Structure formats: C-alpha cells, structure tokens
Amino acid sequence: MTVGRIAFWAILGVVVLTGILTCFSCREKVPEEEPTPMLQTSPAVLEPAIEVSGSIVFQSDLDGDDDIYLLRGRQIIRLTDNGWDDRYPRWSPDGTKIAYLANPKNKFDLFIMEDRGDRVTQVTDSPEEETDLSWTPDGLGIAFSVETRRALGKQRSIWMADLASGEKNRLVPGFSGSHQLPDLTSRLSRIAFTGKKGTGWDVFITGLENQSVTELTRGGKSCRPRFSPDGERIAYVSHEADGKGDIWTMEADGSHPRRLTVRDDAYDYFPSWSPDGTQIVFCSNLKDKYADKGEWGLYLIDLADGRVTLLFDSPGRDVFPDWH
C-alpha cells in the first residue's frame, strides 16, 4: 500500500470515528421529554355499532388505564396514551379543545388539549383532588369540583378557573352542603349542579349573577344534570324508579320530569345531549353504578320515540361521553 493510500485511509478513519463520537455526544444531550398524546387509532378497539353526526369524546380503560378516546363517524381514535389516568373529557364551546382531568403526580388536576390530542396545557396544580368539569359558554373559564378531605369524610365544592388570569374562585359560595358536577349554559348564565343538603344527592340550579339556589329535585335520588343545547331542558340521572339509575329529563325550572330509559335491570348514567337536542348518549351496565366498576358501554336514546340503540361497547369501561 502506498503512503498516499495509507494517509487517505487514516484520514477517513478519523472522520468516521469523529462522526460516531459526535453522534453519541448528540444523543447524550437530547433531553428526555414526556410523551405527547398524539392522534392514533387503537387497533384493539372495535368500531362503533352505528354512525353518528358530530364527535363524541369519552373515557375508557381499554388498554389498562383510563385514556381519552374520540368517536367520529365510524372511527374510534385514542387521544391520550401515557402512564397515568385521563378522565372526564369535555369539549370547549367551539369544539377546538378538550378539557379533562389527569393524575401524572398521583392527584387529579385540570388539563386542556387540542382536539387532536396534542398541545397539552396544565391549568391547575393544587394539593386537592379535582373531579368533573364544565366550560363556561364563552370558553374563557372552566368550572370544576374540588374534593377536600375532612375528619368525617369528603367535602366537595365547585370552583371556577379563569383561563386568562389563572385565578380560581368559589362558584357557588352560598351553598353550604357538599356540591359537585357543574354544568353551565349561556341561557341566563345558569349553573346546574348536584348537591347534598341532607341524605342523598339532588339537582340544583343557580345563576352566575343571581346566587339564589333552587332545588329542582327532591328525595336525595338524583344527580349529574346536563343542559340541552338550547338551555331549556336538563337531562339527569335518577334512581327513583328502579333503585339503580335511569336517564330522565325535565324543564330547566324542574317541571315536567320524564323518565327516558325504562331498563330495570341496568344502571343508566352519564347523559350528554346531541348537538341538535334530539338524542342523548349515555352509559349503561348491569353490575354497578360506579364508573370504575362494571362493564360500561355507550348507548343512544331517541327522545321522540324512546328507542335505545347500542353505540359502542369495548372490552373496557366506556364512560363520561361528551357530544359536540
């Protein structure tokens, strides 16, 4: 081998070795990032039984922990995929964002993501547990429940987070009992919620400006109110008829209660209206009323004829739907 070739291969070896060392050096400097939830279709999920208009987000433990999924057309799309639980998804009024609760630090805080599952923003970071939520009609704030542990049990209260300033304030300061599960409507700036004044839970309504509280149901057997899109009616859960749970509706003043699901063998919970107000998506199972037990699936009920249709039922627990 000539001196020129020896020099060439020596230089080439230095270049290659330098490149390898540079590559390893770059890898060491890359910071570890938490995985960002991305749009992905889960191959393990069955497709919906029927096609619906609009988009429904819901929570499912299909892959072992709770994640947020999107039902759109005939597709089921997983929006979150991480090592913690993601729960209680709610659409923003304009349908571009989803608020939800997650516990990456072993307690649930409020988060917001884009409708594709990316650009996640944390809204709250408090020592208390946060549960359930509802956007303000203008999309500038989010109402949510805070769970505080007391010597004699848990106390829940409703708070509001201003997304621009980050300020948090009590939303129903005049209600002395435990209260939770807020739902807001633009009609007269009203808030429906679940409250407890004695034994059991009932549905109450109040206003953002006028803080007088009206009890819409009595008997301690009703919960989870949801306003219709026009704010005229409220869907809610009552176990008054069968002792388990049915989907009911009433006028926003509490009049004309109507039982929609007549399914004495089933627990029917977690209602959400269709955008046109003609249907309600809800969850049902035969074993237990709690969302972390039983085998929940998504069902639709048509308000005109009362017909119940299976929408989606995966091997996991499919709960807390919200329809936009």
TORNUNU-312829 format. One line per field, with one value per atom (N, C-alpha, C, O): residue number from 1; x, y, z. Coordinates in pm, whole numbers. Atoms other than C-alpha are relative to their C-alpha. Example, Ala and Ser with C-alpha at 12.3 -4.5 7.8 and 13.67 -1.06 7.14 Angstrom:
// TORNUNU-312829
marpa <- (1;1;1;1;2;2;2;2)
xx <- (89;1230;90;194;-82;1367;-77;-26)
yy <- (-119;-450;120;118;-119;-106;109;220)
zz <- (0;780;0;66;-6;714;73;90)
// end
This chain:
// TORNUNU-312829
marpa <- (1;1;1;1;2;2;2;2;3;3;3;3;4;4;4;4;5;5;5;5;6;6;6;6;7;7;7;7;8;8;8;8;9;9;9;9;10;10;10;10;11;11;11;11;12;12;12;12;13;13;13;13;14;14;14;14;15;15;15;15;16;16;16;16;17;17;17;17;18;18;18;18;19;19;19;19;20;20;20;20;21;21;21;21;22;22;22;22;23;23;23;23;24;24;24;24;25;25;25;25;26;26;26;26;27;27;27;27;28;28;28;28;29;29;29;29;30;30;30;30;31;31;31;31;32;32;32;32;33;33;33;33;34;34;34;34;35;35;35;35;36;36;36;36;37;37;37;37;38;38;38;38;39;39;39;39;40;40;40;40;41;41;41;41;42;42;42;42;43;43;43;43;44;44;44;44;45;45;45;45;46;46;46;46;47;47;47;47;48;48;48;48;49;49;49;49;50;50;50;50;51;51;51;51;52;52;52;52;53;53;53;53;54;54;54;54;55;55;55;55;56;56;56;56;57;57;57;57;58;58;58;58;59;59;59;59;60;60;60;60;61;61;61;61;62;62;62;62;63;63;63;63;64;64;64;64;65;65;65;65;66;66;66;66;67;67;67;67;68;68;68;68;69;69;69;69;70;70;70;70;71;71;71;71;72;72;72;72;73;73;73;73;74;74;74;74;75;75;75;75;76;76;76;76;77;77;77;77;78;78;78;78;79;79;79;79;80;80;80;80;81;81;81;81;82;82;82;82;83;83;83;83;84;84;84;84;85;85;85;85;86;86;86;86;87;87;87;87;88;88;88;88;89;89;89;89;90;90;90;90;91;91;91;91;92;92;92;92;93;93;93;93;94;94;94;94;95;95;95;95;96;96;96;96;97;97;97;97;98;98;98;98;99;99;99;99;100;100;100;100;101;101;101;101;102;102;102;102;103;103;103;103;104;104;104;104;105;105;105;105;106;106;106;106;107;107;107;107;108;108;108;108;109;109;109;109;110;110;110;110;111;111;111;111;112;112;112;112;113;113;113;113;114;114;114;114;115;115;115;115;116;116;116;116;117;117;117;117;118;118;118;118;119;119;119;119;120;120;120;120;121;121;121;121;122;122;122;122;123;123;123;123;124;124;124;124;125;125;125;125;126;126;126;126;127;127;127;127;128;128;128;128;129;129;129;129;130;130;130;130;131;131;131;131;132;132;132;132;133;133;133;133;134;134;134;134;135;135;135;135;136;136;136;136;137;137;137;137;138;138;138;138;139;139;139;139;140;140;140;140;141;141;141;141;142;142;142;142;143;143;143;143;144;144;144;144;145;145;145;145;146;146;146;146;147;147;147;147;148;148;148;148;149;149;149;149;150;150;150;150;151;151;151;151;152;152;152;152;153;153;153;153;154;154;154;154;155;155;155;155;156;156;156;156;157;157;157;157;158;158;158;158;159;159;159;159;160;160;160;160;161;161;161;161;162;162;162;162;163;163;163;163;164;164;164;164;165;165;165;165;166;166;166;166;167;167;167;167;168;168;168;168;169;169;169;169;170;170;170;170;171;171;171;171;172;172;172;172;173;173;173;173;174;174;174;174;175;175;175;175;176;176;176;176;177;177;177;177;178;178;178;178;179;179;179;179;180;180;180;180;181;181;181;181;182;182;182;182;183;183;183;183;184;184;184;184;185;185;185;185;186;186;186;186;187;187;187;187;188;188;188;188;189;189;189;189;190;190;190;190;191;191;191;191;192;192;192;192;193;193;193;193;194;194;194;194;195;195;195;195;196;196;196;196;197;197;197;197;198;198;198;198;199;199;199;199;200;200;200;200;201;201;201;201;202;202;202;202;203;203;203;203;204;204;204;204;205;205;205;205;206;206;206;206;207;207;207;207;208;208;208;208;209;209;209;209;210;210;210;210;211;211;211;211;212;212;212;212;213;213;213;213;214;214;214;214;215;215;215;215;216;216;216;216;217;217;217;217;218;218;218;218;219;219;219;219;220;220;220;220;221;221;221;221;222;222;222;222;223;223;223;223;224;224;224;224;225;225;225;225;226;226;226;226;227;227;227;227;228;228;228;228;229;229;229;229;230;230;230;230;231;231;231;231;232;232;232;232;233;233;233;233;234;234;234;234;235;235;235;235;236;236;236;236;237;237;237;237;238;238;238;238;239;239;239;239;240;240;240;240;241;241;241;241;242;242;242;242;243;243;243;243;244;244;244;244;245;245;245;245;246;246;246;246;247;247;247;247;248;248;248;248;249;249;249;249;250;250;250;250;251;251;251;251;252;252;252;252;253;253;253;253;254;254;254;254;255;255;255;255;256;256;256;256;257;257;257;257;258;258;258;258;259;259;259;259;260;260;260;260;261;261;261;261;262;262;262;262;263;263;263;263;264;264;264;264;265;265;265;265;266;266;266;266;267;267;267;267;268;268;268;268;269;269;269;269;270;270;270;270;271;271;271;271;272;272;272;272;273;273;273;273;274;274;274;274;275;275;275;275;276;276;276;276;277;277;277;277;278;278;278;278;279;279;279;279;280;280;280;280;281;281;281;281;282;282;282;282;283;283;283;283;284;284;284;284;285;285;285;285;286;286;286;286;287;287;287;287;288;288;288;288;289;289;289;289;290;290;290;290;291;291;291;291;292;292;292;292;293;293;293;293;294;294;294;294;295;295;295;295;296;296;296;296;297;297;297;297;298;298;298;298;299;299;299;299;300;300;300;300;301;301;301;301;302;302;302;302;303;303;303;303;304;304;304;304;305;305;305;305;306;306;306;306;307;307;307;307;308;308;308;308;309;309;309;309;310;310;310;310;311;311;311;311;312;312;312;312;313;313;313;313;314;314;314;314;315;315;315;315;316;316;316;316;317;317;317;317;318;318;318;318;319;319;319;319;320;320;320;320;321;321;321;321;322;322;322;322;323;323;323;323;324;324;324;324)
xx <- (86;0;90;189;-82;137;-23;-120;12;197;-126;-190;120;-85;-126;-215;120;-337;-7;-115;-1;-226;-52;-130;45;-280;-150;-220;142;-621;-85;-182;80;-748;11;-84;-16;-608;-92;-159;89;-791;-145;-224;137;-1109;-41;-153;30;-1089;-25;-115;21;-1055;-135;-205;128;-1355;-116;-208;108;-1573;-9;-118;-2;-1460;-55;-128;51;-1529;-149;-218;144;-1875;-72;-177;64;-1954;-3;-106;-6;-1833;-94;-158;91;-2028;-143;-223;136;-2342;-35;-142;25;-2310;-12;-94;5;-2245;-134;-189;130;-2564;-109;-200;104;-2771;-2;-108;-6;-2649;-59;-108;48;-2752;-149;-207;142;-3109;-77;-64;74;-3340;-112;-171;112;-3592;-129;-142;127;-3944;-112;-106;117;-4275;-70;-77;66;-4461;-124;-207;116;-4712;-111;-87;110;-5055;-19;-24;13;-5097;-123;-173;114;-5381;39;135;-31;-5384;-123;-200;109;-5634;47;150;-40;-5620;-47;-167;42;-5620;-82;-151;72;-5769;-147;-224;134;-6089;-91;-55;99;-6399;-55;-44;58;-6571;-141;-201;135;-6899;-104;-87;106;-7216;-77;-127;67;-7371;81;171;-69;-7251;-84;-205;71;-7341;64;180;-54;-7301;72;39;-76;-7056;108;145;-110;-6787;-31;-81;22;-6811;134;200;-117;-6520;-49;-157;37;-6526;125;235;-109;-6310;-14;-124;4;-6215;131;237;-119;-5975;35;84;-20;-5945;141;159;-139;-5563;59;181;-49;-5539;-13;-40;26;-5560;-99;-131;101;-5806;66;160;-45;-5747;-121;-235;105;-5948;-5;97;22;-6095;-99;-178;89;-6275;-77;-19;86;-6569;-47;-116;36;-6614;-34;51;42;-6812;0;-72;-14;-6718;138;184;-134;-6379;3;-71;-34;-6255;149;233;-136;-5939;45;-25;-53;-5726;77;167;-62;-5623;111;203;-106;-5411;55;-18;-66;-5162;124;228;-109;-4941;-10;-88;-5;-4868;-90;-76;91;-5142;-143;-168;141;-5520;-44;-9;61;-5701;-151;-202;143;-6068;-83;-30;102;-6384;21;32;-22;-6335;-124;-237;108;-6545;48;156;-31;-6549;-8;-92;16;-6485;-119;-157;118;-6783;22;-70;-26;-6613;49;73;-37;-6510;146;180;-141;-6137;89;202;-79;-6020;-81;-204;62;-6091;63;184;-47;-6063;-19;-115;10;-6002;82;150;-75;-5851;101;71;-106;-5527;79;83;-75;-5309;145;187;-142;-4943;79;186;-67;-4849;-80;-70;78;-5086;-119;-178;124;-5364;-53;24;59;-5607;0;-47;2;-5554;-65;-89;71;-5718;98;196;-83;-5564;-89;-209;67;-5657;88;210;-74;-5553;-78;-198;67;-5627;-84;-67;91;-5891;70;7;-77;-5616;81;151;-71;-5474;137;211;-131;-5168;-12;-122;-8;-5058;-72;-166;61;-5143;44;163;-27;-5167;-58;-173;49;-5196;-60;2;72;-5450;13;32;-8;-5439;111;146;-101;-5173;-17;55;36;-5320;10;13;-10;-5293;-129;-127;127;-5664;-24;40;43;-5826;-107;-198;104;-6024;-80;-24;87;-6322;-102;-147;100;-6561;17;85;-24;-6579;-102;-175;86;-6769;57;98;-46;-6664;-104;-224;93;-6816;-43;32;48;-7025;90;90;-91;-6767;136;220;-126;-6481;116;231;-107;-6283;26;121;-17;-6323;-50;-121;42;-6378;-42;32;48;-6589;39;35;-40;-6474;-26;-44;22;-6525;132;224;-118;-6265;-41;-138;27;-6259;95;217;-79;-6140;-30;-146;19;-6085;-21;55;33;-6244;7;20;-7;-6239;-114;-99;117;-6586;-27;-136;19;-6538;49;136;-42;-6502;-104;-224;86;-6644;35;153;-26;-6685;-63;-173;49;-6728;38;130;-19;-6743;80;51;-87;-6475;4;-36;-15;-6408;144;201;-135;-6070;-10;-66;-8;-6020;124;235;-112;-5803;98;214;-90;-5657;87;208;-74;-5556;52;145;-37;-5527;-66;-41;67;-5743;-106;-169;99;-5966;-86;-35;93;-6277;-114;-149;117;-6566;-114;-138;105;-6856;-137;-220;130;-7147;29;7;-43;-7029;-115;-91;111;-7379;-57;-148;52;-7436;83;203;-75;-7342;36;136;-26;-7360;101;148;-91;-7133;-67;-185;58;-7183;108;226;-94;-7024;-73;-189;56;-7081;-69;-188;64;-7140;-24;50;23;-7292;-55;-149;34;-7321;-72;-50;67;-7546;3;6;-2;-7543;-135;-144;133;-7916;-7;-5;7;-7937;120;113;-124;-7583;-29;10;41;-7720;96;165;-83;-7538;-91;-161;67;-7693;109;219;-99;-7517;-67;-188;47;-7551;40;157;-29;-7579;-64;-156;50;-7641;-27;63;38;-7833;-34;-28;32;-7936;55;176;-40;-7931;-21;-130;11;-7862;25;40;-32;-7800;-124;-213;107;-8034;58;174;-41;-8019;-45;-159;25;-7995;37;108;-35;-7973;21;-49;-27;-7830;51;71;-51;-7707;136;172;-131;-7364;-14;70;20;-7503;-94;-62;93;-7805;33;9;-51;-7668;-108;-75;105;-8008;-5;2;-5;-8021;-141;-213;130;-8329;20;101;-6;-8376;-98;-218;85;-8508;-56;-164;50;-8543;3;76;5;-8625;3;-33;-2;-8576;137;151;-136;-8200;33;113;-22;-8207;36;15;-27;-8091;137;187;-135;-7759;31;-51;-60;-7550;-87;-121;80;-7754;82;200;-62;-7673;-103;-211;90;-7835;-10;88;17;-7981;70;100;-72;-7811;-68;0;69;-8082;-20;-75;12;-8072;-139;-161;138;-8444;-28;-117;25;-8421;129;239;-113;-8198;-16;-120;-7;-8104;70;162;-63;-8014;-21;-91;10;-7984;-85;-67;79;-8240;-17;-42;29;-8272;-129;-149;131;-8619;-89;-161;94;-8797;42;-41;-42;-8585;109;155;-102;-8333;141;235;-132;-8043;45;152;-38;-8039;-62;-49;56;-8224;33;66;-14;-8188;-138;-233;123;-8457;26;141;-9;-8529;-106;-204;98;-8710;23;126;-20;-8765;104;129;-107;-8494;-49;32;54;-8729;-41;-98;31;-8773;-135;-168;133;-9118;7;107;19;-9237;115;175;-101;-8990;-49;-166;36;-8985;108;226;-93;-8823;21;-75;-29;-8647;36;-19;-42;-8478;-80;-76;79;-8707;68;24;-85;-8445;32;138;-12;-8493;118;157;-114;-8203;133;238;-124;-7948;20;-75;-38;-7762;26;121;-14;-7804;46;-22;-64;-7577;67;70;-90;-7366;-60;-3;62;-7601;71;132;-49;-7489;-87;-113;91;-7711;72;190;-48;-7664;-6;-83;-2;-7588;-135;-162;132;-7941;-108;-224;95;-8109;-103;-201;100;-8293;38;-46;-46;-8083;86;132;-91;-7888;87;37;-91;-7579;17;31;-16;-7547;76;104;-77;-7363;-86;-169;82;-7509;81;168;-53;-7404;-94;-185;94;-7571;47;-23;-59;-7347;11;-14;-31;-7268;-18;-5;20;-7337;129;129;-125;-6973;79;83;-66;-6764;122;162;-119;-6463;-35;54;43;-6668;-99;-151;96;-6889;59;178;-40;-6874;-87;-192;78;-6994;14;121;0;-7089;-77;-148;69;-7222;-127;-126;129;-7586;-62;-26;76;-7816;-147;-198;145;-8177;-58;-13;69;-8403;-114;-200;101;-8619;-140;-238;131;-8901;-75;-193;69;-8975;53;-1;-53;-8763;82;117;-76;-8573;145;210;-137;-8240;83;42;-87;-7953;141;192;-140;-7610;87;74;-92;-7344;139;198;-137;-7014;20;-19;-26;-6908;131;134;-132;-6539;19;-67;-29;-6380;27;30;-24;-6308;-127;-236;112;-6531;-3;88;14;-6653;-100;-219;83;-6788;27;118;-11;-6831;7;103;-1;-6924;-36;-110;39;-6948;-8;87;33;-7102;8;-49;-9;-7013;-33;-32)
yy <- (-118;0;123;128;-119;341;91;78;-97;623;84;118;-81;823;-72;-14;76;540;-14;-7;11;494;129;125;-129;864;17;66;-12;853;-80;-29;85;560;49;35;-54;719;120;132;-117;1044;-43;10;50;853;-59;-37;59;660;106;92;-109;982;65;96;-64;1132;-86;-35;90;824;-5;4;7;797;129;126;-128;1168;9;59;-2;1130;-86;-47;90;836;63;63;-64;1020;118;141;-113;1329;-47;17;54;1118;-39;-4;40;966;123;126;-122;1312;69;119;-62;1446;-76;-15;80;1159;28;30;-25;1231;136;154;-133;1594;16;118;-10;1524;-15;-117;11;1597;-101;-119;93;1337;79;165;-71;1458;-99;-215;83;1324;-20;74;23;1163;87;96;-84;1399;-86;-160;76;1246;35;153;-21;1204;-72;-167;63;1115;-138;-152;135;741;-88;-76;95;472;-124;-182;117;191;-126;-142;119;-143;-96;-183;93;-317;39;-38;-49;-110;-38;-24;29;-225;131;235;-121;23;20;-76;-25;190;-86;-123;81;-7;77;19;-86;287;127;155;-126;615;116;120;-117;941;125;125;-127;1300;68;44;-67;1518;-89;-190;71;1396;-21;70;32;1224;-39;-132;42;1215;-77;-49;78;964;-58;-49;61;786;-151;-204;146;418;-54;5;67;184;-121;-223;109;-33;-58;-179;49;-53;-16;-29;24;-92;118;99;-119;269;87;59;-86;548;94;165;-91;732;66;22;-71;977;-48;-55;48;848;92;162;-80;1018;-92;-174;73;867;99;196;-89;1030;-85;-159;83;874;-146;-187;142;505;-30;-144;17;560;22;105;-24;532;36;-42;-52;738;27;94;-25;738;132;152;-131;1090;8;88;0;1018;-140;-239;129;740;23;62;-26;764;-94;-189;90;606;38;-17;-40;777;-3;-48;2;820;136;240;-119;1073;-19;-119;20;1131;125;234;-106;1343;97;217;-94;1492;85;35;-91;1796;89;146;-87;1984;146;185;-144;2356;41;-34;-39;2552;3;-26;-5;2597;-132;-141;133;2231;-15;-113;9;2301;-57;-98;46;2194;-96;-101;94;1927;22;11;-7;1986;-138;-208;130;1681;3;101;13;1564;-113;-215;101;1368;2;103;11;1246;-42;-143;36;1241;12;-48;-16;1347;-69;-30;80;1097;73;23;-69;1353;66;103;-48;1481;152;220;-142;1826;20;-74;-36;2008;29;102;-18;1998;35;11;-29;2119;-49;-29;40;1966;43;69;-24;2038;-122;-229;108;1825;-118;-222;111;1611;-72;-169;63;1521;58;5;-59;1748;136;178;-132;2083;1;77;15;1984;114;146;-108;2266;-37;-80;25;2221;128;234;-117;2456;13;123;-6;2365;-91;-190;82;2226;24;104;-23;2203;-130;-238;122;1959;-80;-198;70;1872;-78;-54;73;1628;81;135;-64;1782;-107;-205;97;1598;71;180;-48;1658;147;219;-136;1988;41;-42;-56;2215;134;215;-128;2501;108;79;-112;2845;15;-22;-11;2925;81;58;-79;3181;-66;-14;71;2930;63;21;-71;3162;-54;-11;55;2961;-143;-189;138;2612;-15;18;33;2513;-144;-230;135;2207;-21;75;33;2028;-27;-84;24;2017;-88;-60;93;1731;27;17;-28;1820;-106;-135;104;1552;64;151;-47;1618;-116;-232;104;1431;-99;-218;86;1295;-45;-95;44;1225;103;185;-90;1415;108;83;-113;1757;47;64;-48;1873;136;163;-133;2229;33;-26;-35;2393;130;228;-115;2637;35;-44;-45;2838;43;118;-41;2875;94;58;-96;3185;-34;-29;49;3067;110;80;-110;3411;40;55;-48;3516;-111;-91;109;3178;6;-80;-13;3297;-108;-152;102;3044;51;100;-51;3133;-99;-175;82;2955;45;165;-33;2937;10;91;-3;2868;20;-72;-20;3024;-9;-35;0;3036;-136;-147;134;2661;-66;-88;46;2518;-148;-190;143;2147;-37;48;50;1934;12;-20;-17;2009;-21;5;43;1898;-10;27;31;1805;121;115;-119;2156;-16;-86;-12;2218;139;182;-139;2568;17;-60;-35;2720;151;225;-144;3060;64;185;-55;3097;52;-27;-64;3344;-34;-20;31;3234;-92;-62;89;2943;-117;-159;115;2660;-106;-78;114;2321;-83;-96;79;2102;-101;-97;102;1807;43;72;-45;1899;-89;-166;79;1742;92;156;-77;1916;-90;-48;97;1607;-135;-151;134;1241;-13;16;19;1168;128;236;-111;1394;43;-38;-54;1620;100;139;-95;1855;140;162;-139;2229;88;46;-97;2537;136;172;-136;2884;82;29;-88;3183;55;62;-59;3337;136;173;-132;3681;-8;41;19;3593;-133;-239;120;3346;-79;-170;76;3225;-141;-159;141;2844;-59;-41;66;2647;-150;-199;146;2278;-53;-31;48;2107;-140;-173;134;1752;-16;55;25;1618;-151;-231;140;1292;-63;-177;50;1252;-114;-201;111;1027;46;-29;-54;1248;66;115;-55;1368;24;-7;-15;1461;75;19;-76;1737;45;78;-52;1835;79;28;-85;2126;-46;-94;19;2075;113;216;-106;2278;137;240;-128;2547;48;157;-40;2556;-12;28;8;2483;-122;-118;123;2130;-49;-4;59;1930;-152;-205;146;1564;-28;44;33;1397;-148;-218;139;1062;-6;73;23;937;-149;-224;140;604;-11;-105;-2;693;-116;-173;97;443;-145;-227;140;127;-24;-137;16;191;-14;-32;17;167;128;181;-120;465;0;-97;-19;593;141;228;-132;887;66;9;-78;1150;136;176;-140;1495;79;24;-92;1796;137;162;-139;2159;62;12;-61;2392;59;95;-46;2507;-117;-96;118;2148;-63;-167;53;2092;-110;-125;105;1801;-103;-124;107;1529;-118;-156;109;1245;-107;-79;112;905;-48;-83;42;815;-148;-219;140;480;-84;-60;92;208;-135;-225;118;-58;-41;-7;30;-201;-89;-97;87;-444;71;13;-69;-178;126;188;-130;115;93;71;-95;405;135;195;-118;703;85;48;-86;991;49;22;-47;1159;119;200;-117;1405;16;-81;-27;1571;-1;31;-19;1551;149;221;-144;1891;56;174;-49;1912;-23;13;18;1811;-108;-114;105;1510;-135;-224;126;1234;27;139;-7;1165;-125;-236;113;948;-21;75;31;770;-131;-198;122;481;-97;-55;99;157;-125;-164;132;-163;-70;-7;81;-443;-29;-98;45;-466;107;77;-98;-138;140;163;-138;237;80;192;-75;338;-19;-127;2;428;-91;-135;85;223;-147;-228;138;-95;-34;55;39;-297;3;26;3;-321;100;65;-109;11;6;-21;-26;77;128;179;-123;379;-35;-121;23;389;134;239;-118;636;-22;-133;4;716;114;228;-99;896;59;-14;-63;1150;-6;5;2;1125;-129;-127;128;754;-85;-192;76;639;-121;-202;117;387;9;112;7;280;-84;-193;66;182;-8;90;14;44;80;68;-79;286;-61;-78;51;141;-73;-23;77;-125;-76;-179;63;-213;-98;-106;85;-470;79;21;-83;-177;67;40;-79;59;132;214;-119;331;94;64;-86;625;149;182;-146;1006;54;122;-56;1087;147;194;-139;1445;20;-11;-2;1519;144;235;-134;1815;-13;86)
zz <- (0;0;0;73;11;-92;118;192;-109;151;-14;85;25;-15;44;106;-41;36;151;210;-147;397;63;158;-52;459;-22;67;32;288;98;154;-91;498;144;221;-135;815;21;124;-9;743;4;82;4;656;135;181;-131;983;105;188;-95;1181;-19;77;31;1003;50;114;-42;1066;152;209;-146;1431;61;160;-49;1482;-13;76;22;1332;102;153;-97;1559;138;206;-131;1870;7;110;3;1763;14;84;-6;1717;143;192;-138;2066;89;181;-80;2209;-14;84;23;2047;72;129;-65;2183;150;211;-144;2536;36;148;-29;2509;-26;14;28;2390;131;197;-127;2687;-11;-117;-3;2791;14;102;-3;2722;29;-11;-20;2841;-135;-214;128;2552;-15;75;28;2393;-59;-154;57;2333;-147;-182;143;1958;-53;8;65;1728;-49;-125;43;1679;12;108;-7;1603;74;38;-78;1856;-71;-91;73;1673;83;29;-86;1976;18;75;-23;1969;-115;-231;101;1786;-54;11;55;1559;56;104;-51;1661;-72;-188;59;1602;-105;-202;97;1417;-17;62;25;1271;53;31;-51;1444;-60;-100;45;1335;116;232;-103;1522;58;-2;-64;1760;148;215;-140;2098;63;16;-77;2342;122;174;-116;2624;63;8;-76;2879;-4;9;0;2858;58;40;-52;3039;-86;-37;95;2731;5;-6;3;2749;140;154;-135;3127;93;212;-81;3249;-77;-192;63;3173;-100;-67;104;2846;-63;-44;70;2637;-144;-212;137;2311;-71;-7;85;2024;-93;-164;94;1838;-105;-75;110;1499;-122;-172;112;1217;38;129;-32;1216;56;51;-54;1381;151;204;-140;1739;3;-42;1;1792;144;220;-134;2106;1;-81;-7;2206;104;88;-101;2517;16;4;-17;2577;86;35;-92;2885;119;115;-114;3222;115;225;-107;3422;-52;-164;38;3414;-54;2;60;3192;2;-49;-25;3277;-28;-48;7;3240;-116;-90;111;2890;-28;-22;40;2791;-113;-107;113;2461;40;121;-10;2454;-87;-177;78;2315;-151;-227;144;1976;-57;-178;49;1953;-40;-106;38;1913;110;84;-114;2260;85;78;-93;2518;137;152;-137;2891;64;32;-65;3109;128;156;-123;3437;-13;-74;6;3474;129;199;-127;3760;-20;38;15;3645;130;143;-130;4002;111;228;-94;4170;61;156;-35;4215;-127;-216;125;3956;-6;85;32;3807;-136;-211;122;3521;-114;-95;119;3171;-119;-118;127;2822;-113;-110;119;2490;-124;-118;126;2127;-39;18;35;1958;-67;-90;54;1804;108;79;-108;2145;28;111;-21;2125;70;106;-63;2277;135;157;-133;2632;91;97;-94;2887;136;145;-134;3262;56;51;-50;3423;151;201;-146;3793;50;-14;-67;4026;150;209;-139;4374;79;20;-80;4666;6;42;-4;4642;-129;-232;119;4403;-73;-10;80;4119;-74;-122;65;3973;-86;-51;96;3681;-34;39;45;3492;-105;-159;103;3255;-45;38;53;3026;22;29;8;3052;-145;-235;138;2743;-92;-213;84;2621;-18;-91;14;2654;74;53;-70;2883;141;207;-133;3202;7;-82;-21;3335;146;238;-135;3634;30;-59;-37;3825;148;224;-141;4155;69;9;-83;4432;117;187;-109;4678;115;100;-119;5028;105;134;-101;5289;136;179;-134;5626;99;59;-103;5955;-12;18;11;5888;-143;-172;138;5518;-100;-68;107;5191;-22;-17;33;5111;-140;-173;136;4751;-20;29;32;4626;-144;-200;140;4283;-10;58;21;4166;-148;-233;137;3852;-23;56;39;3680;-120;-224;110;3465;-83;-32;81;3175;-38;-67;34;3102;118;103;-116;3453;90;167;-87;3619;137;221;-129;3909;18;-78;-34;4086;114;215;-99;4282;20;-70;-28;4452;-91;-107;96;4207;66;25;-70;4443;150;229;-139;4770;100;218;-93;4919;31;114;-25;4912;109;92;-116;5250;-6;53;4;5171;-106;-182;102;4958;-137;-151;134;4586;-105;-81;104;4260;-135;-147;132;3892;-63;-92;59;3748;-149;-219;144;3406;-25;41;24;3260;-133;-227;124;2996;-17;82;27;2827;31;48;-26;2891;145;239;-131;3182;89;211;-74;3284;118;231;-108;3485;17;-77;-36;3658;62;160;-64;3728;67;15;-71;3981;90;112;-95;4216;139;165;-135;4581;105;77;-111;4918;119;173;-118;5194;118;233;-104;5388;-39;-57;43;5293;-150;-201;144;4929;-77;-19;90;4628;-78;-106;84;4432;-99;-89;103;4133;41;81;-35;4199;-119;-210;104;3979;64;159;-47;4037;-117;-226;104;3838;35;152;-26;3798;67;150;-59;3888;119;227;-110;4098;67;10;-67;4352;76;152;-68;4477;-59;-181;41;4464;6;103;6;4356;-8;-87;0;4430;-104;-92;109;4116;25;-24;-35;4251;152;221;-144;4597;25;-61;-38;4778;7;52;-11;4751;-94;-61;92;4443;-142;-237;133;4153;-5;95;15;4015;-148;-235;133;3707;-101;-205;97;3539;-120;-107;122;3180;-78;-110;76;2995;-145;-204;143;2649;-73;-12;71;2374;6;4;-7;2393;143;164;-139;2774;58;173;-46;2801;88;172;-74;2943;66;34;-70;3171;-2;37;-15;3140;131;170;-127;3466;29;-45;-42;3644;126;218;-120;3893;22;-72;-31;4071;80;157;-65;4194;-46;36;55;3964;26;65;-10;3978;104;120;-102;4255;-54;23;60;4009;-69;-38;73;3775;-138;-213;134;3468;-46;34;58;3233;-2;-55;-3;3292;-65;-81;40;3151;76;124;-58;3295;-62;-124;40;3210;92;202;-79;3337;131;217;-129;3614;89;196;-79;3738;-30;27;31;3589;-105;-175;100;3372;-3;-109;3;3479;-84;-77;91;3226;4;-18;0;3259;-144;-213;137;2933;-9;-93;9;2997;100;221;-84;3129;-8;-79;6;3191;144;197;-142;3539;34;151;-26;3501;-14;14;36;3408;83;129;-55;3562;-119;-194;110;3316;57;140;-58;3387;-107;-225;76;3245;-132;-238;126;2991;-61;9;74;2724;-125;-196;111;2461;-135;-144;137;2086;-32;30;31;1928;-43;-22;42;1782;105;83;-109;2109;-20;54;27;1963;60;70;-57;2121;124;145;-115;2439;-2;-13;-16;2463;151;227;-141;2797;14;-86;-27;2960;80;161;-68;3086;29;-49;-28;3257;98;153;-77;3453;142;217;-125;3759;108;225;-103;3935;-55;-175;42;3928;-6;-58;-3;3978;-129;-186;130;3675;-3;-111;-2;3790;25;52;-16;3822;-111;-178;102;3590;-139;-157;141;3212;-75;-129;57;3076;-152;-207;143;2714;-28;59;42;2522;-76;-163;63;2417;-40;14;40;2242;29;16;-10;2321;-81;-71;81;2078;82;131;-85;2259;-60;14;63;2006;28;61;-16;2037;116;141;-113;2336;-38;48;46;2126;46;27;-48;2281;-97;-137;97;2048;55;109;-38;2129;-96;-218;82;2006;-3;-110;-6;2128;132;238;-121;2375;-20;-87;12;2402;115;203;-116;2635;127;236;-117;2869;49;0;-52;3068;-75;-63;84;2832;68;72;-84;3036;-30;-105;7;3059;-143;-178;137;2697;-2;85;23;2574;-151;-223;144;2233;-50;9;62;2010;-148;-221)
// end
